[in-house]
Amino acid sequence: MSKKTLGRTDIIDFPQLGLFNIDVKMDTGAYTSTIHCSEIIEVDNALLCIFNSNVHKNFGKTEIIFDTFWRTDVKSSNGYKENRYKVKSEVVFFGKTYKINLTLSTRDAMKFPVLIGRQFLRQKFIVDVDLENVSFNFNSKNKS
């Protein structure tokens, strides 16, 4: 299977989460992918997640209940370790839907609400830091 080339940023969809045209940044230094989640409530062996942001565009108030989730340790570049919830979802690149594992984190203070890590990128994509919005432009071109 040949790998598709992505740029350092893109605009993609998370259909299962009801999130569309979301700004993402490829982060080859991060192992796991992470998504902004404004509120997380664990109730009766389920995880209620509220995806909402006044900072990040296209993050309207979406509530999703995950029956399957787990916790994982995520180490930041400064060595700080944080225990986060992790869920499975789907993401669309180049018009194709892929399964993705996402850790949940409050990212209102960050420029991008989503980081795509190398666990997802490996064996599927190459990142060219000189490019941007490659998948978004491909999808826009093929819709017309």
C-alpha positions in Angstrom: 0.0 0.0 0.0 1.5 3.4 -1.0 1.4 6.1 1.6 -0.4 9.4 0.9 1.3 12.7 1.7 -0.2 15.1 4.3 0.9 18.6 5.2 1.6 19.8 8.6 -2.0 21.0 9.1 -5.4 20.0 7.5 -9.1 20.4 7.9 -10.9 17.1 8.5 -14.1 15.4 9.6 -15.0 13.2 12.6 -18.4 12.0 11.5 -19.1 9.8 14.6 -18.5 12.8 16.8 -20.6 15.2 14.7 -17.5 17.4 14.1 -16.9 18.6 10.6 -14.2 20.9 9.0 -12.0 20.7 12.1 -8.5 22.2 12.1 -5.9 19.6 12.9 -2.1 19.5 13.2 0.1 16.5 12.4 2.4 15.9 15.3 5.0 13.3 14.5 6.5 13.9 17.9 3.4 12.7 19.6 2.6 9.0 19.8 -1.2 9.3 20.4 -3.7 11.6 18.8 -5.7 14.0 21.0 -8.9 15.9 20.6 -10.3 18.9 22.5 -13.1 17.8 24.9 -14.6 20.5 27.1 -16.2 18.3 29.6 -15.9 14.6 30.6 -18.2 12.8 32.9 -17.9 9.1 33.8 -21.3 7.7 34.8 -22.5 4.1 35.1 -19.6 2.6 33.1 -20.1 5.1 30.3 -18.3 8.3 29.4 -20.3 11.4 28.5 -18.1 13.8 26.5 -19.0 17.3 25.6 -17.2 18.7 22.6 -17.7 22.4 22.7 -15.4 25.4 22.3 -15.8 29.2 22.0 -12.2 29.3 20.7 -12.1 26.6 18.0 -14.3 27.0 15.0 -16.8 24.3 14.1 -16.8 22.9 17.7 -20.5 23.4 18.3 -21.9 21.8 21.5 -21.9 18.1 20.7 -22.5 15.4 23.3 -21.4 11.8 22.8 -21.7 8.8 25.1 -18.9 6.2 24.8 -19.6 2.8 26.2 -16.0 1.7 25.5 -13.2 3.8 26.8 -10.0 3.4 28.8 -7.4 5.4 30.5 -3.8 5.9 29.4 -0.7 7.8 30.4 0.4 10.5 28.0 3.8 12.1 28.4 4.3 15.7 27.2 7.4 17.0 25.5 8.5 18.5 28.8 8.3 15.1 30.5 5.1 15.7 32.4 2.9 12.6 32.6 -0.9 13.0 32.5 -3.5 10.2 32.8 -6.2 10.7 30.1 -9.4 9.0 28.8 -9.0 7.4 25.5 -11.8 6.5 23.0 -12.1 5.0 19.6 -13.7 7.0 16.7 -13.4 7.6 13.0 -11.7 10.3 11.0 -11.9 11.1 7.2 -8.8 11.9 5.1 -8.9 12.0 1.3 -12.6 11.0 1.4 -11.7 7.7 3.2 -12.8 6.8 6.7 -10.2 5.5 9.1 -10.4 4.2 12.7 -8.6 6.3 15.2 -7.8 6.3 18.9 -8.1 9.7 20.6 -7.1 10.9 24.0 -9.4 13.5 25.4 -7.9 16.8 26.7 -9.0 20.4 27.1 -7.2 22.3 24.3 -8.9 25.7 24.4 -5.5 27.3 25.1 -4.0 25.6 22.1 -4.1 26.8 18.5 -5.3 23.4 17.1 -8.2 21.5 18.8 -6.8 18.2 17.4 -3.3 16.7 17.1 -2.8 13.7 14.9 0.0 11.5 16.3 2.2 8.9 14.7 0.3 5.9 16.0 -2.4 6.9 13.5 -0.1 8.3 10.8 2.3 5.3 10.6 1.9 3.0 7.6 -0.7 5.2 6.0 0.7 8.7 5.6 3.9 10.7 5.1 4.0 14.3 6.5 5.6 17.1 4.4 5.9 20.1 6.6 6.0 22.4 3.5 2.3 21.5 2.7 -1.0 22.4 4.3 -4.6 21.2 3.9 -3.8 18.5 1.4 -6.7 16.2 2.2 -9.1 19.2 2.5 -8.1 20.5 -0.9 -8.3 17.0 -2.4 -11.9 16.6 -1.1 -12.9 20.1 -2.3 -11.5 19.4 -5.7 -13.3 16.1 -6.0 -16.7 17.5 -4.8 -16.9 20.0 -7.7 
